[in-house]
Amino acid sequence: MTTVYVHGIGMTKFGSFEDKSLKDLLIEASIGALKDANLPKIDAVFVGNFMGGTLSNQEILGAIVANDLGLGYIPTAKLEGACASGGIALRQGVLSILSGEYENVLVVGAEKMKHASTATVTQFINTAMDQSTTEKEAGLTFPGFFGTVANRYMYETGAQKEHLAKVALKNRENAMNNPLAQFQKPTSIEEIVNARMVTDPLGLFDCSPITDGAAAVVLSSKPSNIKVRASSQSSGPTLMQDAIDLLSLPAVKISGERAYEKAGLGPEDIDVAEIHDCFSMTEILSIEELGFFPKLEGWKAVEAGETKVGGRIPVNTSGGLLSKGHPIGATGISQIYQLVRQLRGNAPNQLAKQPKIALAQNLGGTGAYSVVHILERV
Amino acid sequence: MTTVYVHGIGMTKFGSFEDKSLKDLLIEASIGALKDANLPKIDAVFVGNFMGGTLSNQEILGAIVANDLGLGYIPTAKLEGACASGGIALRQGVLSILSGEYENVLVVGAEKMKHASTATVTQFINTAMDQSTTEKEAGLTFPGFFGTVANRYMYETGAQKEHLAKVALKNRENAMNNPLAQFQKPTSIEEIVNARMVTDPLGLFDCSPITDGAAAVVLSSKPSNIKVRASSQSSGPTLMQDAIDLLSLPAVKISGERAYEKAGLGPEDIDVAEIHDCFSMTEILSIEELGFFPKLEGWKAVEAGETKVGGRIPVNTSGGLLSKGHPIGATGISQIYQLVRQLRGNAPNQLAKQPKIALAQNLGGTGAYSVVHILERV
């Protein structure tokens, strides 16, 4: 039975880079990962990207990366699954090694978004909704979806805007120690709660930003000290009207359950996690769906500081999407970047007790995709 | 060792469908393939698509197909590799079964293009070129690239426009018997040679059309009478200025060699082939690169009728991209549709001697990707 290991990681700074193209970002992160892996012969490249066609007029990113890096005439492909594009590319890398077809694979994700207007970005982010439906025509957006969810969550649980703000504050405090993060400026609960409203009850700090950036990973069937213990994926409803329960993200729950089953582990075995906090609300729902906390009690765990560095299950020690930034195709791979650094013992916000088991969860659409990877230090 | 088999095929008519969305096309082809496979439980969906984001404002096609068909919360992804998106999706389906992760996989490719203006389609097709280069800025297009190649080929070999026209005529004659093809109107060498020029020396009939359509395949590790004997892929230069030789398509050659090696076969063992004839010139180059005919002698084989139905190696019995049509993401999968029908003995232009070994080759960009699959009737 083949096992997949992580051999190298690379990541650009996340932020706004007027002078760098999508290709430049992909290449920079790839070179970082290839060097970190000691330049193995790469057998295939998988690229995670969502908006290259719409925002940069640039597809064929797989072939461009292989050509630009001089990797030879190897197989390459781009994977798209909205905001889960990076996690999906990673998973295809894992599966393709398990197939026996490749030994060493480069997985790289990137997005270039800051050059476009917010209206343009919003328009193309909405390609991650089913265009054929009335809810899209009625004007539903991603902040609108998660704002509705947040209102319902507060109604059902008694949680307040301050609990959402505590997620945003925690992730900002983590990002302050991460030089690759987009936002390092200190903030406060007061600033977060009083910030410009995006969609009630979600304010500016509750929403992940528009970001340029890239991240890369080299995977191999040859052993290293970081093993991919499980890779799993689930899809979920593409429409709000198809949700059985507004406070559930079935794709997150199922992808988590599948990952635990494959790894022979449970949520209690996870030492550190990177969770897809596209909105503060999403982090709370997802730590529930992944079994870290009981259903509808995630907000209490946040209030108690259980997801902080030093808490029971530190979540988003990188700063998360909210403050590290969210260059869509890169996000799922940048989660692996941070977790590998935690497992190696040299991460921003390194846990006092060097972790052994780490979990990454990457969401796409309004829950249309969720990908979970569990890594183990061996 | 796992082997992958084809269990079902489905395809929409190729043409212009104002009243059908990209999703409608994907679903129609998928239902055809699922029924043909006797409705197995599907474990994952791979979608091949190139322009959903730019021309239909629609991404997350994987999740949309899974949701719309009620396949459950299974893993899904979209694969992009320009005009090779379909072949790449098929290959990921094959690899994911070989990985042991899935038993039954639905692979479906589609494109909806006819609703957009030719200028818009041309603009977005050019996302399959590296945007960072001078040749793109200088105005190179895909017809421009293959027109330059054709001029050079004619200069080197003595081939004439009539030889290119014979490829277009053969494929039109094949399409006339294929009710799913876009073009069924008879034509002649005279009409083809005198047609409106697109890029010297390529006229209208030398260029594949803009098309709506979809095709789907169900793959499984359970035996059927159609085995995937080999799946291979190569990348090649993304730029004309990087071509060592204008008359070579290294990705086609290497993907062919890898496929033959995996299958333990040679070009002489192939009974029937579907080749990526995005331009008449491309078919001639590719039948050389795949070893069916010696280098620079493909045009003589065309003249001698060796690639016709009844010839030594019938190529594009479906009508090919030139006359069956070229809905980009569907093309690589529609090749499999035709070949499976040939192997089953019920194809349009069925060969008199029912073939046993069939080869499909799908190109992306100006040779940036090539995917080859070899199927066997067992």
Interface residues (C-beta under 8 A of the other chain):
Chain A: S21 K23 F50 M51 G52 G53 T54 S56 N57 Q58 E59 I60 G62 A63 I64 A66 N67 Y73 I74 P75 T76 A77 K78 L79 E80 G81 A82 I88 R91 Q92 L95 S96 L98 S99 G100 E101 Q123 F124 N126 T127 A128 M129 D130 Q131 S132 S232 Q233 S234 S235 G236 P237 T238 L239 D242 P250 A251 I254 G364 G365 A368 Y369
Chain B: S21 K23 F50 M51 G52 G53 T54 S56 N57 Q58 E59 I60 G62 A63 I64 A66 N67 Y73 I74 P75 T76 A77 K78 L79 E80 G81 A82 I88 R91 Q92 L95 S96 L98 S99 G100 E101 Q123 F124 N126 T127 A128 M129 D130 Q131 S132 S232 Q233 S234 S235 G236 P237 T238 L239 D242 P250 A251 I254 G364 G365 A368 Y369
